[in-house]
Structures are given as C-alpha cells and as structure tokens.
Amino acid sequence: MTRSLPAPPAARRALIGAALALGLANCSGGNLGRQVNLPDPPRQQAEMAPAAQREHVRILAAYGGAYEAPQLEAAIHQTVEKLVAASERPDLHYRITLLNSPTINAFALPTGQLYVTRGLLALANDNSELASVLSHEMAHVIARHAAIRDDQVRQAALVNQVATDVLSDPQKGALALAKSKIALATFSRAQEFEADGIGVGISSRAGYDPYGATRFLTSMGRNAELRAAMSKIDPRSIEFLSSHPATPERVTNATLNARQFVAPGPGVREKDVYLKQIDGLTYGEDPSEGFVRGRKFLHPKLGFTFTAPEGFVLDNTPQAVFGVKDSGEQAVRLDVVRIPADQKLTDYLQSGWMDNIEAGSIEELTINGFRAASATAKGEPWSFRLYAIRFGSEVYRFIFAAKEASPERDRAFRETVNSFRRMTLAEIRSARPLRLKIMTAGPHDTVERLAARMAFPDRQVERFRVLNGLDAKDKVKPGDLLKIVVE
C-alpha cells in the first residue's frame, strides 16, 4: 500500500473493484509467464531502448522495486547463461532483475530483460524448476510472441471499434466483442503452450531435469488452491478467460514435453545448491510497504495499524489493502488520499468520490484522537459503510461492503475502524519481514513437527507442504534440506 492513491469509482463499483483487485493478486500467484508488450527485437535498438527503459521503471514501481541479493542474482545469471547456450538463439543476451514482490511471477521483455519475483524463487525447490521458468520466458522472446500479441490486440481493438461505432444492433455488437475476447485469450493460451514446449527443450539440452517444469507447475497449482481456500474464492474464477492455461493443463503438457527428452529421473536438479542460495530470502510482504499478520495490518513506514473483522482475509497491494469474507459477501478496502487541510471530512464524503450517499447518514467522529467522518451508501445489491480518517497530512478511507446489511455487521465494521491507531515505537522497531530458513531434517522430524515452526497462525502443514513441493503422502527423511518461514 502506498500514498496518494487514486479515488475509487462509484459506490456500485467499489466492491467490484475490491474483488477484482484481490482476484488479480491471487491470480498473480499463479500467473507465470505474463508477457509485457514492447517493440520486437528486429527493430533498431535505438528505437526501442527508451520504451524498454520506461517499461522497466513501470515494472519496478509495480513490483516493489528491485530485490538486492547480489550472490543470488549472480547464481541465477549462471543458470541463464547455460540456458542461452542451449537455446535456438545463443546470440541473444538477457539481463536479470529480481523483483521485491511476494507474488509468484516471471516475465520477459522482447529486449531480453528477464524479471523474476522473490515470491517465485521462494516457491521453487531446485535449479531445474527455476530453469524451467527462465527457459519458458526466454521462449517468449525467441518465438517473438510480443509482436504477435500486439497484432492480436490491434485486431481486437478494431473489432471493438466496429462493434461500438458501426453495429446498430447491441446484441450483435456484444457478441462480436465476446468472440474477439475469447479468440484473444485462446491465442494467448496457445502461446503459453508453445513457450512451455520450447522451454522444456532448452532446459533439457542445458542438462537440467526436464521434469522441473512439471514439479514447479504442480507447486504453483497447489499454491493457487491454498490461496483460494484461504480467501474463500473459487479458483475457477481466477482462471476464467485467463491469458494462461489452467495449471492442470500445463502440468499434463509439461510432462508430455519432458517425455520427449528423457524418462523421469535423469537430468540435473541441484536441489541442495539452490536451497542454500535462497536461505534468508525475504518471504511475503516487505514491511516498508506494510504487511499482513493474520487479521492485522501494520504499516511501519506510515506508522499505523488496524485489525479486520473476524473471518476476513486481508491482502495488501500497491493500490490498497483489501479484505473479503464469506466468498465475497462482505469486503473491505482501505486506501489513502490527500485532500486540502481546510476541507471538512463531512464535506469530502459528499464531494462526489462516492455515489449514492444516503442523506442524513453523514456524521463527524473522533477515532483514537483522530478527526473522522462516516456515512452510508447504497448500490444494489450492496450496502456500504464509509469512514474517512485524517491521519497526519493524509486521509485514510475505509470502504466496507455487504450484500446484506445488519446491525452485527455494522458493529464489526465500527470495531475495525476503532482499531485504527498509530503504531508504537516498539512496534515499528520490531516490524521485520518474514524470511526463509533452510534447515536439515533430523531423525525424529516429521512434516507436522517442522510445520509447527512456521511463523503462521493457521494452515501450517498445508503451507509447509506447498512451500516444499510435498504432496499429501510425502514424508520428510533425515538429512533432507527443507524450507520453513520464520520471523
């Protein structure tokens, strides 16, 4: 969460925006291979360099900046060099940037910029899994998918213009738009399958276990299922019309690709080497951008904290903090804006940033010593409770939404707002990021015993299994190197 965020749309769309933002955060947990559109490599370097630089700056801003880990970056660069030498285009050069983001993502620019989030590095369990990700992204560059994707976007834009400006029948226009979107999504899935096939070939020729892709995609799918279960969001909604194939499809496809090279087993995995390289890696949110601990959100840099209602699952994004409960029947959004110091908060609530404010519902409040104002709004089928709190030179906005309003829910919302307070100096000093710790399993260690050491209040065993690529029947063996998350 960052300062000076854009105002949300009208009341009717406030909850939709919150749900979409949360859905996108979950989807990025499994959005491996997001392709960013830039000019294609055959164009002159001087022509595309400024665009590439602008895109690089935008990516850093969207993903929390670069993650500084020189030794880890150097090790990844060595892996990339092996893959380049084994690829169809050994003349291409790639530059690695580690992103300071907990999301699980990797992508490439046509200029050879490769981006990997620390969230993805935390989920991978050996160098062959990482190689499968890197070679997949290199395949997008080799296959010139960005240029092809640009052509498809232009075609979709043309269909959109025709449907909007030319077709007089609204139903025909809507059908044309729907068909163009489906075609675009299907084409993108075909690109992903092609990149999977090229990538497995590259990693296999470089000497890595080609089944690394199968293992990593399986872990990615399990992670998405765990996040969906924790947030009570149907995982199918995340994949609907996604620009990437559903993970089970990709697992099957990756396994078929791998069988073309070797039987299961051969190939370098370098598990111990990889795990030692990521020992101490920051896990989850960076406290400088705020972080979630259970139902509590803390932002040491901005100096505030609050606790969400019972049953809410919070998610921190660069735009705002979101929370959902009961599969989206209730939601909350917190963001921050700047308004003139002399503007009354009651006037601000009526200034147009939120539609359908109910007359007579606006009231002035004091919350933990801070000036505040509250109001209600309607937007079928949602009921909204709004709070604006002046904290320093900024105003923090809580938007609570429920499909069915009730005194109990309104009381829970008020308790959450009342928990908004300034962090103590001790809390700020003690706010440290979670990190990965690589440990060796002892003779008496079990999954349950090791999972109990994870710095999470819930689902410790499930999180431990997903993090270490273990299925429900796998057991740990003495001498195994394993990941746990500690404070």
CORRACOR-V484520 format. One record per residue. RES is the residue in three letters. SS is DSSP state (@ for helix, = for strand, . for the rest). OMEGA is omega in radians with two decimals (* if undefined). BURIAL is # if it has 9 or more other C-alpha atoms within 8 Angstrom, else .. Layout:
RES/SS/OMEGA/BURIAL ; RES/SS/OMEGA/BURIAL
//
This chain:
MET/./-3.11/# ; THR/./-3.11/# ; ARG/./2.94/. ; SER/./-3.09/. ; LEU/./3.13/# ; PRO/./3.11/. ; ALA/./3.11/. ; PRO/./3.12/. ; PRO/./-3.04/. ; ALA/./-3.05/# ; ALA/@/-3.12/# ; ARG/@/-3.06/# ; ARG/@/-3.05/. ; ALA/@/-3.14/# ; LEU/@/3.12/# ; ILE/@/3.11/. ; GLY/@/3.12/# ; ALA/@/-3.12/# ; ALA/@/3.12/# ; LEU/@/-3.13/. ; ALA/@/3.12/# ; LEU/@/3.11/# ; GLY/@/3.11/# ; LEU/@/3.11/# ; ALA/@/3.12/# ; ASN/@/-3.12/# ; CYS/@/-3.14/# ; SER/@/3.02/# ; GLY/./3.09/# ; GLY/./-3.03/# ; ASN/./-3.12/# ; LEU/./3.03/# ; GLY/./3.11/# ; ARG/./-3.07/# ; GLN/./3.11/# ; VAL/./-3.05/. ; ASN/./3.05/# ; LEU/./3.11/# ; PRO/./-3.05/# ; ASP/./-3.06/# ; PRO/./-3.11/# ; PRO/./3.12/. ; ARG/./-3.07/. ; GLN/./-3.12/. ; GLN/@/-3.12/. ; ALA/@/-3.10/. ; GLU/@/-3.04/. ; MET/@/-3.11/# ; ALA/@/3.13/. ; PRO/@/3.12/. ; ALA/@/3.12/# ; ALA/@/3.13/# ; GLN/@/3.10/. ; ARG/@/3.13/. ; GLU/@/3.11/. ; HIS/@/3.12/. ; VAL/@/3.14/. ; ARG/@/-3.14/. ; ILE/@/3.12/# ; LEU/@/3.14/# ; ALA/@/-3.09/. ; ALA/@/-3.05/. ; TYR/./3.00/# ; GLY/./3.14/# ; GLY/./3.13/# ; ALA/=/3.08/# ; TYR/./-3.05/# ; GLU/./3.09/. ; ALA/./-3.00/. ; PRO/@/-3.10/. ; GLN/@/3.12/. ; LEU/@/3.12/# ; GLU/@/3.12/# ; ALA/@/3.12/. ; ALA/@/3.12/# ; ILE/@/3.11/# ; HIS/@/3.11/# ; GLN/@/3.09/. ; THR/@/3.13/# ; VAL/@/3.14/# ; GLU/@/3.10/. ; LYS/@/-3.12/# ; LEU/@/3.13/# ; VAL/@/-3.12/# ; ALA/@/-3.11/# ; ALA/./-3.05/# ; SER/./3.09/# ; GLU/./-3.14/. ; ARG/./3.14/. ; PRO/./-3.14/# ; ASP/./-3.14/. ; LEU/./3.13/. ; HIS/./-3.08/. ; TYR/./3.09/# ; ARG/=/-3.06/. ; ILE/=/2.98/# ; THR/=/3.03/# ; LEU/=/-3.09/# ; LEU/=/-3.08/# ; ASN/./-3.08/# ; SER/./3.10/# ; PRO/./3.12/# ; THR/./-3.14/# ; ILE/./-3.02/# ; ASN/./3.00/# ; ALA/=/3.12/# ; PHE/=/-3.09/# ; ALA/=/2.97/# ; LEU/./3.12/# ; PRO/./3.13/# ; THR/./-3.14/# ; GLY/./3.04/# ; GLN/=/3.11/# ; LEU/=/-3.12/# ; TYR/=/3.11/# ; VAL/=/3.10/# ; THR/=/3.08/# ; ARG/@/3.06/# ; GLY/@/3.09/# ; LEU/@/3.12/# ; LEU/@/3.14/# ; ALA/@/-3.12/# ; LEU/@/-3.14/# ; ALA/./-3.08/# ; ASN/./3.04/# ; ASP/./-3.08/# ; ASN/@/3.12/# ; SER/@/3.08/# ; GLU/@/3.10/# ; LEU/@/3.13/# ; ALA/@/3.13/# ; SER/@/3.11/# ; VAL/@/-3.09/# ; LEU/@/-3.12/# ; SER/@/3.06/# ; HIS/@/-3.13/# ; GLU/@/3.06/# ; MET/@/3.14/# ; ALA/@/3.08/# ; HIS/@/3.14/# ; VAL/@/-3.11/# ; ILE/@/-3.09/# ; ALA/./3.10/. ; ARG/./-3.10/# ; HIS/@/-3.11/# ; ALA/@/3.14/# ; ALA/@/3.12/# ; ILE/@/3.14/. ; ARG/@/3.10/# ; ASP/@/3.12/# ; ASP/@/3.13/. ; GLN/@/3.11/# ; VAL/@/3.12/# ; ARG/@/3.10/. ; GLN/@/3.12/. ; ALA/@/3.12/# ; ALA/@/3.11/. ; LEU/@/3.09/. ; VAL/@/-3.14/# ; ASN/@/-3.14/# ; GLN/@/3.13/# ; VAL/@/-3.11/# ; ALA/@/-3.09/# ; THR/@/-2.97/. ; ASP/@/-3.00/. ; VAL/./-3.05/. ; LEU/./-3.13/# ; SER/./-3.12/. ; ASP/./-3.11/. ; PRO/@/-3.11/. ; GLN/@/3.10/. ; LYS/@/3.11/# ; GLY/@/3.13/# ; ALA/@/3.13/# ; LEU/@/3.11/. ; ALA/@/3.11/# ; LEU/@/-3.12/# ; ALA/@/3.14/. ; LYS/@/-3.14/. ; SER/@/-3.14/# ; LYS/@/3.12/# ; ILE/@/3.11/# ; ALA/@/3.14/. ; LEU/@/3.13/# ; ALA/@/-3.13/# ; THR/@/3.12/# ; PHE/@/-3.13/. ; SER/@/3.08/# ; ARG/@/3.10/# ; ALA/@/3.08/. ; GLN/@/-3.11/# ; GLU/@/3.11/# ; PHE/@/3.11/# ; GLU/@/3.13/. ; ALA/@/3.07/# ; ASP/@/-3.11/# ; GLY/@/3.11/# ; ILE/@/-3.08/# ; GLY/@/3.11/# ; VAL/@/3.10/# ; GLY/@/3.14/# ; ILE/@/-3.08/# ; SER/@/3.11/# ; SER/@/3.13/# ; ARG/@/3.10/# ; ALA/./3.08/# ; GLY/./-3.13/. ; TYR/=/3.09/# ; ASP/./-3.10/# ; PRO/./3.10/# ; TYR/./3.04/# ; GLY/@/3.12/# ; ALA/@/3.12/# ; THR/@/-3.11/# ; ARG/@/-3.09/# ; PHE/@/3.12/# ; LEU/@/3.07/# ; THR/@/3.10/# ; SER/@/3.14/# ; MET/@/3.11/# ; GLY/@/3.12/# ; ARG/@/3.11/# ; ASN/@/3.11/# ; ALA/@/3.12/# ; GLU/@/3.13/# ; LEU/@/3.12/# ; ARG/@/3.12/# ; ALA/@/3.13/# ; ALA/@/-3.13/# ; MET/@/-3.10/. ; SER/@/3.12/# ; LYS/./3.09/# ; ILE/./3.11/# ; ASP/./-3.10/# ; PRO/@/3.12/# ; ARG/@/-3.13/. ; SER/@/3.12/. ; ILE/@/-3.04/# ; GLU/@/-3.07/# ; PHE/./-3.10/. ; LEU/./3.11/. ; SER/./3.09/. ; SER/./3.10/. ; HIS/./-3.13/# ; PRO/./3.03/# ; ALA/./-3.04/. ; THR/@/3.11/# ; PRO/@/3.09/. ; GLU/@/-3.08/. ; ARG/@/3.09/# ; VAL/@/3.12/# ; THR/@/-3.13/# ; ASN/@/-3.13/# ; ALA/@/3.12/# ; THR/@/3.10/# ; LEU/@/3.10/. ; ASN/@/-3.09/# ; ALA/@/-3.11/# ; ARG/@/3.10/# ; GLN/./-3.07/. ; PHE/./-3.13/# ; VAL/./2.99/# ; ALA/./-3.13/. ; PRO/./3.05/. ; GLY/./-3.07/. ; PRO/./-3.14/. ; GLY/./-3.08/# ; VAL/=/3.06/. ; ARG/./3.11/# ; GLU/./-3.10/# ; LYS/@/-3.10/# ; ASP/@/3.13/. ; VAL/@/-3.10/# ; TYR/@/-3.09/# ; LEU/@/3.10/# ; LYS/@/3.13/. ; GLN/@/-3.10/# ; ILE/./3.08/# ; ASP/./-3.12/# ; GLY/./3.14/. ; LEU/./3.07/# ; THR/=/-3.10/# ; TYR/=/3.14/# ; GLY/./-3.06/# ; GLU/./3.01/# ; ASP/./-3.12/# ; PRO/@/3.13/# ; SER/@/3.09/. ; GLU/@/-3.11/# ; GLY/./-3.14/# ; PHE/=/-3.11/# ; VAL/=/2.98/# ; ARG/=/-3.06/. ; GLY/./3.10/# ; ARG/./-3.07/# ; LYS/=/3.01/# ; PHE/=/3.14/# ; LEU/=/3.09/# ; HIS/=/-3.09/# ; PRO/./-3.08/# ; LYS/./3.11/# ; LEU/./2.98/. ; GLY/./3.13/# ; PHE/=/3.08/# ; THR/=/3.00/# ; PHE/=/-3.14/# ; THR/=/-3.12/# ; ALA/./3.11/# ; PRO/./3.11/# ; GLU/./3.08/. ; GLY/./3.13/. ; PHE/./3.03/# ; VAL/=/-3.07/# ; LEU/=/3.07/# ; ASP/=/-3.11/# ; ASN/=/3.10/# ; THR/./3.09/# ; PRO/./-3.09/. ; GLN/./-3.03/. ; ALA/./2.99/# ; VAL/=/-3.14/# ; PHE/=/3.05/# ; GLY/=/3.11/# ; VAL/=/3.09/# ; LYS/=/3.07/# ; ASP/@/3.09/. ; SER/@/3.08/# ; GLY/@/3.08/# ; GLU/./3.06/# ; GLN/=/-3.14/# ; ALA/=/3.06/# ; VAL/=/3.04/# ; ARG/=/3.01/# ; LEU/=/3.00/# ; ASP/=/-3.04/# ; VAL/=/3.12/# ; VAL/=/3.02/# ; ARG/./3.06/. ; ILE/./-3.13/. ; PRO/./-3.08/. ; ALA/./-3.11/. ; ASP/./3.12/. ; GLN/./3.13/. ; LYS/./-3.12/. ; LEU/@/3.09/# ; THR/@/3.07/# ; ASP/@/-3.13/. ; TYR/@/-3.14/# ; LEU/@/-3.14/# ; GLN/./-3.00/# ; SER/./3.07/. ; GLY/./3.13/. ; TRP/./3.06/# ; MET/./-3.12/# ; ASP/./2.97/# ; ASN/./3.01/. ; ILE/=/-3.10/# ; GLU/./3.13/# ; ALA/./3.12/. ; GLY/./-3.12/. ; SER/./-3.05/# ; ILE/./3.12/# ; GLU/=/3.06/. ; GLU/=/-3.10/# ; LEU/=/2.92/. ; THR/=/-3.10/# ; ILE/=/-3.12/# ; ASN/./3.10/. ; GLY/./-3.13/. ; PHE/=/3.06/# ; ARG/=/-3.08/# ; ALA/=/3.07/# ; ALA/=/-3.10/# ; SER/=/3.09/# ; ALA/=/3.03/# ; THR/=/3.12/# ; ALA/=/3.14/# ; LYS/=/3.06/# ; GLY/=/-2.99/# ; GLU/./0.01/. ; PRO/./-2.99/. ; TRP/=/2.95/# ; SER/=/-3.05/# ; PHE/=/2.97/# ; ARG/=/-3.06/# ; LEU/=/3.02/# ; TYR/=/3.01/# ; ALA/=/-3.07/# ; ILE/=/3.10/# ; ARG/=/-3.09/# ; PHE/=/-3.04/# ; GLY/./-3.11/. ; SER/./-3.06/. ; GLU/=/3.13/# ; VAL/=/3.11/# ; TYR/=/-3.05/# ; ARG/=/2.98/# ; PHE/=/3.02/# ; ILE/=/3.08/# ; PHE/=/-3.13/# ; ALA/=/3.10/# ; ALA/=/3.10/# ; LYS/./3.10/# ; GLU/./3.12/. ; ALA/./3.09/. ; SER/./3.10/. ; PRO/@/-3.13/. ; GLU/@/3.14/. ; ARG/@/3.12/. ; ASP/@/3.10/# ; ARG/@/3.10/. ; ALA/@/3.11/# ; PHE/@/-3.13/# ; ARG/@/3.10/. ; GLU/@/3.10/# ; THR/@/3.12/# ; VAL/@/3.12/# ; ASN/@/3.11/# ; SER/./3.11/# ; PHE/./-3.09/# ; ARG/=/3.07/# ; ARG/=/3.09/. ; MET/./3.08/# ; THR/./3.12/. ; LEU/@/3.12/. ; ALA/@/3.12/. ; GLU/@/-3.14/# ; ILE/@/-3.11/# ; ARG/@/-3.07/. ; SER/@/-3.12/. ; ALA/./-3.13/. ; ARG/./3.11/. ; PRO/./2.96/# ; LEU/=/3.14/# ; ARG/=/3.07/# ; LEU/=/3.02/# ; LYS/=/3.13/# ; ILE/=/-3.09/# ; MET/=/3.13/. ; THR/=/-3.13/# ; ALA/./3.11/# ; GLY/./-3.08/. ; PRO/./-3.11/. ; HIS/./-3.11/. ; ASP/./3.05/# ; THR/./3.08/. ; VAL/@/-3.10/# ; GLU/@/-3.12/. ; ARG/@/3.13/. ; LEU/@/-3.14/# ; ALA/@/-3.14/# ; ALA/./3.13/. ; ARG/./3.13/# ; MET/./-3.08/# ; ALA/./3.09/. ; PHE/./-3.13/. ; PRO/./-3.07/. ; ASP/./3.04/. ; ARG/./-3.07/. ; GLN/@/-3.11/# ; VAL/@/3.13/# ; GLU/@/3.14/. ; ARG/@/-3.13/# ; PHE/@/-3.13/# ; ARG/@/3.13/# ; VAL/@/-3.09/# ; LEU/@/-3.07/# ; ASN/./3.09/# ; GLY/./-3.12/# ; LEU/./3.06/# ; ASP/./-3.00/. ; ALA/./-3.09/. ; LYS/./-3.09/. ; ASP/./3.07/. ; LYS/./3.08/. ; VAL/./3.13/# ; LYS/./3.10/# ; PRO/./-3.13/# ; GLY/./3.10/. ; ASP/./2.95/. ; LEU/=/-3.05/# ; LEU/=/3.13/# ; LYS/=/2.90/# ; ILE/=/3.14/# ; VAL/=/-3.08/# ; VAL/=/3.06/# ; GLU/./*/.
//
